[in-house]
Amino acid sequence: MNASTSVANPCINICRMDQAGKYCQGCGRTLVEIGRWEQMTDTERAEVMASVPARRSRRSVPAPCA
C-alpha cells in the first residue's frame, strides 16, 4: 500500500483521556482504536476518523458550574 493513500495517524501528542475515560482529548479516538491503529485497514481508519467530529461536538458541551 502506498503511504500517501493511507489514512494518517491523527495523534497530535495531547495524549490524555476525557473525564469519562472514553476518548483521547487530542485525537478523539478510544484506547482500543489507538492500540489497533497500525493493524487497521484504511477503511477501518476512515470509519474512525468519520466518527471523531461527532465525538468532539458531544464533549464540547460545557460542564455545569459547581
Summary of the structure (lengths in Angstrom):
residues: 66
radius of gyration: 13.4
end to end distance: 51.4
largest distance: 51.4
contacts: 121
relative contact order: 0.16
helix: 45%
strand: 3%
